């Protein structure tokens, strides 16, 4: 009887440890303002990650995290015009596209501060479209 109880308890513990919630994504740390120019691909990856963080936080109403991601997107947009190894197809449009990203990130930040779901959703859609324009194979 005791053996059966221990086996059931052990099985239950195994089941419970296997059913853990997924880890939350780690927030990116802001870059120092005096950071030398970064590779374009790294900044693109950073922008994609920040847009994803903002979207995931938006879905669960974590407005502070949406604000953090929006500020990160604004910073990434400031670094983009100085990026290294920019694809030839992106060079001419990069100042405009990075300006668009900064503008949309600002809209997202304002919407997150006021917890305006519709405005935040619209800004997020535009952020994703702008980040899509930055792709390497354009």
C-alpha positions in Angstrom: 0.0 0.0 0.0 2.8 2.4 0.9 4.6 1.5 -2.3 1.5 2.3 -4.3 1.1 5.7 -2.5 4.7 6.6 -3.3 4.3 5.6 -6.9 1.2 7.8 -7.3 2.9 10.7 -5.5 5.9 10.4 -7.7 3.8 10.2 -10.9 1.9 13.3 -9.8 5.1 15.2 -9.2 6.4 14.3 -12.6 3.1 15.4 -14.3 3.1 18.7 -12.4 6.7 19.5 -13.3 6.1 18.7 -17.0 3.1 21.1 -17.1 5.0 24.4 -16.4 4.1 27.6 -18.1 6.4 28.8 -20.9 9.1 31.2 -19.9 8.5 34.8 -20.6 10.6 36.5 -23.2 13.5 38.5 -21.8 13.3 42.3 -22.4 16.1 43.8 -24.3 18.3 46.3 -22.5 18.5 49.8 -24.0 21.7 50.5 -25.9 24.0 53.1 -24.5 23.7 56.4 -26.5 27.4 56.3 -27.3 27.2 52.8 -28.9 29.2 52.7 -32.1 27.2 51.9 -35.3 25.8 48.4 -35.2 25.3 46.0 -38.1 22.0 46.5 -39.9 21.0 42.8 -39.5 21.5 43.1 -35.7 19.3 46.2 -35.5 16.7 44.5 -37.7 16.6 41.5 -35.4 16.3 43.8 -32.4 13.4 45.7 -34.0 11.6 42.4 -34.8 12.1 41.2 -31.2 10.9 44.4 -29.8 7.8 44.4 -32.0 7.1 40.8 -30.9 7.5 41.7 -27.2 5.2 44.7 -27.6 2.5 42.5 -29.3 2.7 39.8 -26.7 2.5 42.3 -23.8 -0.5 44.0 -25.6 -2.4 40.7 -25.7 -2.2 40.3 -22.0 -2.6 44.0 -21.1 0.9 44.4 -19.7 1.0 48.1 -20.6 4.3 48.9 -18.8 5.9 46.2 -21.0 4.3 47.7 -24.1 5.7 51.0 -23.1 9.2 49.5 -22.6 9.1 47.8 -26.0 7.9 51.0 -27.7 10.8 53.0 -26.2 13.1 50.3 -27.4 11.7 50.5 -30.9 12.2 54.3 -30.8 15.8 53.8 -29.8 16.4 51.2 -32.5 14.9 53.6 -35.1 17.4 56.2 -34.0 20.3 53.7 -34.5 19.2 52.5 -37.9 20.3 55.4 -40.1 23.9 54.9 -38.7 23.9 51.1 -39.2 26.8 49.3 -40.9 26.4 46.8 -43.8 23.0 48.2 -44.9 21.8 46.3 -48.0 22.0 48.4 -51.2 18.3 48.1 -51.7 17.7 49.7 -48.3 20.2 52.5 -48.3 18.1 55.2 -50.0 14.8 54.5 -48.1 16.4 53.9 -44.7 16.1 57.4 -43.3 12.4 57.5 -44.2 11.6 54.0 -43.0 13.5 54.6 -39.7 11.5 57.8 -39.3 8.3 55.9 -39.8 9.3 53.3 -37.2 10.1 56.1 -34.7 6.7 57.7 -35.4 4.8 54.5 -35.0 6.7 53.6 -31.9 5.8 57.0 -30.5 2.1 56.4 -31.2 2.4 53.0 -29.5 4.0 54.5 -26.5 1.3 57.2 -26.2 -1.5 54.6 -26.6 0.1 52.3 -24.0 0.3 55.2 -21.5 -3.4 55.8 -21.9 -4.2 52.1 -22.3 -6.0 52.9 -25.6 -6.5 49.4 -27.0 -7.7 50.5 -30.5 -4.9 53.0 -30.9 -2.3 50.6 -29.6 -3.5 47.9 -32.0 -3.4 50.3 -34.9 0.1 51.4 -34.0 1.3 47.8 -33.6 0.0 46.9 -37.0 2.0 49.8 -38.5 5.1 48.9 -36.5 5.0 45.4 -37.9 4.5 46.7 -41.5 7.5 49.1 -41.1 9.7 46.4 -39.6 8.7 44.2 -42.5 9.9 46.9 -44.9 13.3 46.7 -43.3 13.9 43.0 -44.2 17.2 42.1 -45.6 16.0 40.6 -48.9 13.9 43.6 -50.0 
